[in-house]
Amino acid sequence: MLKDIKSVYLRCDDHAEVLTFNRYEFEDGDVDFEINIEDSYCGGDYMGIKGRLKRAWKAFFAKPVYYTGIYIENPERVKSFLEECKNLISND
């Protein structure tokens, strides 16, 4: 059974994607980690909600979904994010 979730986030400079690092702690003492890229972009080729649903449908059926990356201009933001990730790992 899940006991606790801790997360750190790094939003890209164009506010389209978020990199998340999650720590899941279970009542039996197990700890799991997860890294995600959350894409909130709703413009471009996605054509509103219809395009986003089509893209999700393709992803569900194992068609590749490509990300161009998460652009962060300020290296201090990246360093801070990585330090927070390190703190979650060392929280064992």
N, CA and C atoms as a LAMMPS dump frame, in Angstrom:
ITEM: TIMESTEP
0
ITEM: NUMBER OF ATOMS
276
ITEM: BOX BOUNDS ff ff ff
-5.0000000000000000e+02 5.0000000000000000e+02
-5.0000000000000000e+02 5.0000000000000000e+02
-5.0000000000000000e+02 5.0000000000000000e+02
ITEM: ATOMS id mol type element x y z
1 1 1 N 0.838 -1.174 0
2 1 2 C 0 0 0
3 1 3 C 0.888 1.243 0
4 2 1 N 0.516 2.233 -0.784
5 2 2 C 1.283 3.465 -0.908
6 2 3 C 1.18 4.288 0.368
7 3 1 N 2.336 4.711 0.864
8 3 2 C 2.4 5.501 2.1
9 3 3 C 2.599 6.992 1.822
10 4 1 N 3.5 7.317 0.857
11 4 2 C 3.846 8.716 0.633
12 4 3 C 4.383 8.898 -0.783
13 5 1 N 4.122 10.061 -1.364
14 5 2 C 4.677 10.441 -2.668
15 5 3 C 5.34 11.802 -2.489
16 6 1 N 6.587 11.893 -2.943
17 6 2 C 7.289 13.179 -2.969
18 6 3 C 7.741 13.418 -4.402
19 7 1 N 7.634 14.665 -4.849
20 7 2 C 7.946 14.985 -6.232
21 7 3 C 8.712 16.294 -6.328
22 8 1 N 9.554 16.38 -7.348
23 8 2 C 10.19 17.641 -7.726
24 8 3 C 9.902 17.867 -9.205
25 9 1 N 9.804 19.138 -9.59
26 9 2 C 9.404 19.502 -10.939
27 9 3 C 10.374 20.493 -11.546
28 10 1 N 10.524 20.411 -12.863
29 10 2 C 11.289 21.405 -13.61
30 10 3 C 10.495 21.739 -14.863
31 11 1 N 9.904 22.937 -14.884
32 11 2 C 9.112 23.377 -16.046
33 11 3 C 10.049 24.011 -17.063
34 12 1 N 9.847 23.671 -18.325
35 12 2 C 10.7 24.239 -19.369
36 12 3 C 10.396 25.728 -19.534
37 13 1 N 11.323 26.42 -20.166
38 13 2 C 11.192 27.874 -20.307
39 13 3 C 10.014 28.301 -21.179
40 14 1 N 9.555 27.425 -22.089
41 14 2 C 8.403 27.804 -22.918
42 14 3 C 7.083 27.305 -22.321
43 15 1 N 7.144 26.746 -21.118
44 15 2 C 5.962 26.304 -20.358
45 15 3 C 5.147 25.229 -21.069
46 16 1 N 5.761 24.479 -21.971
47 16 2 C 5.045 23.429 -22.683
48 16 3 C 5.227 22.064 -22.031
49 17 1 N 6.366 21.824 -21.393
50 17 2 C 6.625 20.532 -20.779
51 17 3 C 7.102 20.721 -19.345
52 18 1 N 6.933 19.645 -18.57
53 18 2 C 7.432 19.617 -17.198
54 18 3 C 8.147 18.288 -17.011
55 19 1 N 9.356 18.347 -16.466
56 19 2 C 10.095 17.143 -16.1
57 19 3 C 9.809 16.886 -14.629
58 20 1 N 9.332 15.685 -14.31
59 20 2 C 9.024 15.363 -12.917
60 20 3 C 9.846 14.169 -12.466
61 21 1 N 10.253 14.211 -11.214
62 21 2 C 10.948 13.098 -10.566
63 21 3 C 10.152 12.774 -9.314
64 22 1 N 9.65 11.544 -9.23
65 22 2 C 8.759 11.149 -8.14
66 22 3 C 9.375 10.029 -7.311
67 23 1 N 9.153 10.098 -6.018
68 23 2 C 9.572 9.052 -5.085
69 23 3 C 8.304 8.49 -4.443
70 24 1 N 8.11 7.174 -4.593
71 24 2 C 6.959 6.484 -4.014
72 24 3 C 7.451 5.621 -2.867
73 25 1 N 6.913 5.863 -1.682
74 25 2 C 7.276 5.077 -0.51
75 25 3 C 6.063 4.248 -0.099
76 26 1 N 6.306 2.952 0.126
77 26 2 C 5.232 2.031 0.468
78 26 3 C 5.312 1.643 1.941
79 27 1 N 4.193 1.206 2.485
80 27 2 C 4.12 0.851 3.9
81 27 3 C 5.078 -0.275 4.271
82 28 1 N 5.406 -1.154 3.318
83 28 2 C 6.333 -2.256 3.61
84 28 3 C 7.795 -1.818 3.558
85 29 1 N 8.053 -0.509 3.314
86 29 2 C 9.409 0.018 3.295
87 29 3 C 10.029 0.121 1.911
88 30 1 N 9.392 -0.47 0.897
89 30 2 C 9.917 -0.353 -0.467
90 30 3 C 9.819 1.086 -0.955
91 31 1 N 10.769 1.462 -1.8
92 31 2 C 10.788 2.794 -2.4
93 31 3 C 11.001 2.625 -3.899
94 32 1 N 10.173 3.273 -4.697
95 32 2 C 10.301 3.285 -6.15
96 32 3 C 10.447 4.724 -6.622
97 33 1 N 11.07 4.888 -7.791
98 33 2 C 11.26 6.207 -8.375
99 33 3 C 10.7 6.216 -9.791
100 34 1 N 10.294 7.397 -10.24
101 34 2 C 9.72 7.542 -11.572
102 34 3 C 10.131 8.895 -12.145
103 35 1 N 10.504 8.891 -13.421
104 35 2 C 10.816 10.128 -14.141
105 35 3 C 9.795 10.264 -15.272
106 36 1 N 9.182 11.437 -15.382
107 36 2 C 8.173 11.682 -16.414
108 36 3 C 8.441 12.986 -17.136
109 37 1 N 8.028 13.026 -18.393
110 37 2 C 7.921 14.276 -19.128
111 37 3 C 6.436 14.48 -19.37
112 38 1 N 5.895 15.533 -18.795
113 38 2 C 4.497 15.848 -18.981
114 38 3 C 4.392 16.944 -20.03
115 39 1 N 3.662 16.668 -21.085
116 39 2 C 3.537 17.586 -22.208
117 39 3 C 2.176 18.266 -22.154
118 40 1 N 2.179 19.57 -21.983
119 40 2 C 0.917 20.307 -21.939
120 40 3 C 0.718 21.179 -23.168
121 41 1 N 1.527 20.971 -24.187
122 41 2 C 1.462 21.791 -25.388
123 41 3 C 0.156 21.531 -26.136
124 42 1 N -0.555 22.576 -26.461
125 42 2 C -1.842 22.381 -27.141
126 42 3 C -1.912 23.114 -28.48
127 43 1 N -0.794 23.605 -28.966
128 43 2 C -0.805 24.307 -30.245
129 43 3 C -0.158 23.464 -31.324
130 44 1 N 0.383 24.136 -32.327
131 44 2 C 1.126 23.443 -33.376
132 44 3 C 0.292 22.428 -34.136
133 45 1 N 0.839 21.251 -34.319
134 45 2 C 0.201 20.199 -35.116
135 45 3 C -0.878 19.431 -34.362
136 46 1 N -1.133 19.744 -33.112
137 46 2 C -2.048 18.926 -32.33
138 46 3 C -3.508 19.305 -32.534
139 47 1 N -3.784 20.464 -33.108
140 47 2 C -5.123 20.863 -33.521
141 47 3 C -6.154 20.749 -32.399
142 48 1 N -5.87 21.333 -31.25
143 48 2 C -6.826 21.362 -30.154
144 48 3 C -7.056 20.003 -29.52
145 49 1 N -8.222 19.848 -28.915
146 49 2 C -8.523 18.622 -28.169
147 49 3 C -8.592 17.403 -29.095
148 50 1 N -9.097 17.576 -30.303
149 50 2 C -9.182 16.447 -31.252
150 50 3 C -7.788 15.921 -31.585
151 51 1 N -6.864 16.824 -31.844
152 51 2 C -5.499 16.412 -32.152
153 51 3 C -4.806 15.77 -30.958
154 52 1 N -5.06 16.292 -29.771
155 52 2 C -4.45 15.715 -28.561
156 52 3 C -4.994 14.318 -28.292
157 53 1 N -6.298 14.115 -28.5
158 53 2 C -6.871 12.777 -28.332
159 53 3 C -6.296 11.802 -29.359
160 54 1 N -6.114 12.262 -30.585
161 54 2 C -5.522 11.425 -31.622
162 54 3 C -4.093 11.041 -31.226
163 55 1 N -3.351 11.996 -30.721
164 55 2 C -1.976 11.735 -30.292
165 55 3 C -1.949 10.743 -29.126
166 56 1 N -2.859 10.897 -28.164
167 56 2 C -2.933 9.964 -27.034
168 56 3 C -3.31 8.571 -27.522
169 57 1 N -4.223 8.488 -28.481
170 57 2 C -4.625 7.2 -29.05
171 57 3 C -3.43 6.5 -29.681
172 58 1 N -2.641 7.232 -30.441
173 58 2 C -1.449 6.652 -31.064
174 58 3 C -0.454 6.177 -30.013
175 59 1 N -0.26 6.969 -28.961
176 59 2 C 0.669 6.587 -27.902
177 59 3 C 0.193 5.326 -27.187
178 60 1 N -1.118 5.212 -26.981
179 60 2 C -1.678 4.051 -26.296
180 60 3 C -1.427 2.767 -27.08
181 61 1 N -1.455 2.86 -28.399
182 61 2 C -1.242 1.683 -29.233
183 61 3 C 0.201 1.57 -29.72
184 62 1 N 1.137 2.051 -28.911
185 62 2 C 2.581 1.869 -29.1
186 62 3 C 3.144 2.54 -30.348
187 63 1 N 2.486 3.529 -30.847
188 63 2 C 3.075 4.332 -31.911
189 63 3 C 4.018 5.329 -31.241
190 64 1 N 5.15 5.622 -31.834
191 64 2 C 6.1 6.508 -31.154
192 64 3 C 5.589 7.937 -31.007
193 65 1 N 5.84 8.502 -29.853
194 65 2 C 5.586 9.915 -29.592
195 65 3 C 6.941 10.512 -29.26
196 66 1 N 7.337 11.51 -29.999
197 66 2 C 8.662 12.086 -29.844
198 66 3 C 8.594 13.426 -29.132
199 67 1 N 9.543 13.663 -28.273
200 67 2 C 9.694 14.951 -27.609
201 67 3 C 10.98 15.574 -28.114
202 68 1 N 10.944 16.87 -28.342
203 68 2 C 12.139 17.543 -28.818
204 68 3 C 13.076 17.906 -27.687
205 69 1 N 12.624 17.749 -26.467
206 69 2 C 13.461 18.061 -25.323
207 69 3 C 12.83 19.131 -24.469
208 70 1 N 13.434 19.339 -23.345
209 70 2 C 12.983 20.367 -22.421
210 70 3 C 14.066 21.43 -22.377
211 71 1 N 13.734 22.604 -22.838
212 71 2 C 14.701 23.69 -22.928
213 71 3 C 14.715 24.488 -21.636
214 72 1 N 15.883 24.547 -21.008
215 72 2 C 16.081 25.339 -19.794
216 72 3 C 17.294 26.228 -20.032
217 73 1 N 17.102 27.523 -20.012
218 73 2 C 18.185 28.455 -20.299
219 73 3 C 19.117 28.658 -19.109
220 74 1 N 18.568 28.713 -17.919
221 74 2 C 19.345 29.029 -16.721
222 74 3 C 19.919 27.756 -16.09
223 75 1 N 21.243 27.572 -16.099
224 75 2 C 21.834 26.364 -15.532
225 75 3 C 21.575 26.211 -14.032
226 76 1 N 21.337 27.307 -13.333
227 76 2 C 21.06 27.22 -11.893
228 76 3 C 19.74 26.499 -11.621
229 77 1 N 18.762 26.671 -12.507
230 77 2 C 17.494 25.954 -12.356
231 77 3 C 17.703 24.456 -12.496
232 78 1 N 18.553 24.056 -13.431
233 78 2 C 18.85 22.633 -13.634
234 78 3 C 19.6 22.079 -12.428
235 79 1 N 20.579 22.824 -11.956
236 79 2 C 21.343 22.382 -10.776
237 79 3 C 20.429 22.209 -9.566
238 80 1 N 19.528 23.147 -9.372
239 80 2 C 18.601 23.07 -8.254
240 80 3 C 17.695 21.844 -8.367
241 81 1 N 17.175 21.596 -9.578
242 81 2 C 16.331 20.424 -9.81
243 81 3 C 17.09 19.137 -9.517
244 82 1 N 18.31 19.032 -10.003
245 82 2 C 19.106 17.829 -9.781
246 82 3 C 19.436 17.641 -8.307
247 83 1 N 19.676 18.727 -7.595
248 83 2 C 19.938 18.641 -6.158
249 83 3 C 18.692 18.144 -5.413
250 84 1 N 17.533 18.641 -5.812
251 84 2 C 16.292 18.171 -5.192
252 84 3 C 16.061 16.689 -5.478
253 85 1 N 16.374 16.239 -6.709
254 85 2 C 16.264 14.813 -7.051
255 85 3 C 17.198 13.988 -6.17
256 86 1 N 18.426 14.471 -6.022
257 86 2 C 19.404 13.787 -5.175
258 86 3 C 18.899 13.675 -3.74
259 87 1 N 18.276 14.735 -3.24
260 87 2 C 17.729 14.705 -1.878
261 87 3 C 16.629 13.668 -1.738
262 88 1 N 15.778 13.507 -2.786
263 88 2 C 14.739 12.482 -2.728
264 88 3 C 15.341 11.084 -2.679
265 89 1 N 16.42 10.869 -3.425
266 89 2 C 17.061 9.558 -3.449
267 89 3 C 17.722 9.257 -2.112
268 90 1 N 18.396 10.235 -1.542
269 90 2 C 19.123 10.015 -0.295
270 90 3 C 18.203 10.004 0.921
271 91 1 N 16.919 10.164 0.696
272 91 2 C 15.936 10.182 1.769
273 91 3 C 15.6 8.772 2.254
274 92 1 N 16.346 7.757 1.798
275 92 2 C 16.088 6.367 2.203
276 92 3 C 16.347 6.148 3.661
